[in-house]
Amino acid sequence: MSPQRRQAAGVDAELQARALARLKKIEGQVRGLQRMVAEGRYCTDILTQVASVHEALRSVGKLLMRNHLEHCVTDALRSGSPRQAERTYQEVLELMYRHAR
């Protein structure tokens, strides 16, 4: 069963621009990694850059998670629907478990 595609409740233009700018920077870092591998660069240098990309992705994830909690989750809990609140609670738990690895 595929997850239902939903629209974000509270992603403002500034946050969206920040997230996209970070992702474009990460894209550049990944292209740099491809070049490093193609050029046969030293493994430690490549792995250092891999760690940098990983941390940059975690940073974008934290930015989006915070927005999700502040807007989407808050709106769902304030909706007054116990069913929606439970579904949102389960969604947040799954996200936390997935990102805690």
C-alpha positions in Angstrom: 0.0 0.0 0.0 1.6 3.3 -1.0 1.3 6.3 1.3 -1.3 8.9 0.3 0.2 12.0 -1.2 -0.7 15.0 0.9 0.0 18.7 0.6 2.1 20.4 3.3 0.0 22.5 5.7 2.6 25.1 6.6 5.7 25.2 4.4 6.3 28.9 3.9 8.3 30.3 0.9 11.4 31.1 3.1 11.7 27.6 4.5 11.1 26.1 1.1 13.9 28.3 -0.4 16.3 27.4 2.4 15.6 23.7 2.0 16.1 23.9 -1.8 19.3 25.9 -1.4 20.7 23.3 0.9 19.7 20.5 -1.3 21.3 22.2 -4.3 24.5 22.5 -2.3 24.3 18.8 -1.4 23.8 18.0 -5.1 27.0 19.8 -5.8 28.8 17.9 -3.0 27.5 14.6 -4.5 28.8 15.5 -7.9 32.1 16.3 -6.3 32.1 12.8 -4.7 31.5 11.3 -8.1 34.5 13.1 -9.5 36.7 12.1 -6.6 35.7 8.4 -7.1 36.3 8.7 -10.9 39.7 10.3 -10.3 40.7 7.5 -7.9 41.2 9.9 -5.0 42.3 8.6 -1.6 39.6 6.7 0.3 39.9 8.7 3.4 39.3 11.9 1.4 36.2 10.5 -0.2 34.9 9.1 3.1 35.3 12.5 4.7 33.2 14.1 2.0 30.6 11.3 2.3 30.3 12.1 6.0 29.9 15.8 5.1 27.1 15.0 2.7 25.4 12.7 5.2 25.5 15.5 7.9 24.1 18.0 5.4 21.2 15.7 4.6 20.5 15.3 8.3 20.5 19.1 8.6 17.8 19.4 5.9 15.9 16.6 7.5 15.9 18.4 10.9 14.8 21.6 9.3 11.8 19.8 7.6 11.0 17.8 10.7 10.8 20.9 12.8 8.5 22.6 10.3 6.4 19.4 10.2 6.0 19.4 14.0 5.3 23.1 14.2 2.8 23.3 11.5 1.4 20.0 10.1 1.3 18.1 13.4 0.0 21.0 15.4 -2.7 21.7 12.8 -3.8 18.0 12.9 -3.9 17.9 16.7 -5.9 21.2 16.8 -8.4 19.8 14.3 -10.3 18.2 17.1 -10.6 14.9 15.3 -9.4 12.0 17.6 -8.9 9.9 14.5 -6.7 12.5 12.8 -4.8 13.0 16.1 -4.1 9.3 16.4 -3.0 9.0 12.8 -0.7 12.0 13.2 0.7 10.5 16.4 1.5 7.2 14.6 3.1 9.1 11.7 5.4 11.1 14.0 6.4 7.9 15.8 7.3 6.2 12.5 9.3 9.3 11.5 11.2 9.3 14.7 12.0 5.6 14.5 13.1 5.9 10.9 15.3 9.0 11.6 16.8 7.6 14.8 18.7 4.9 13.0 
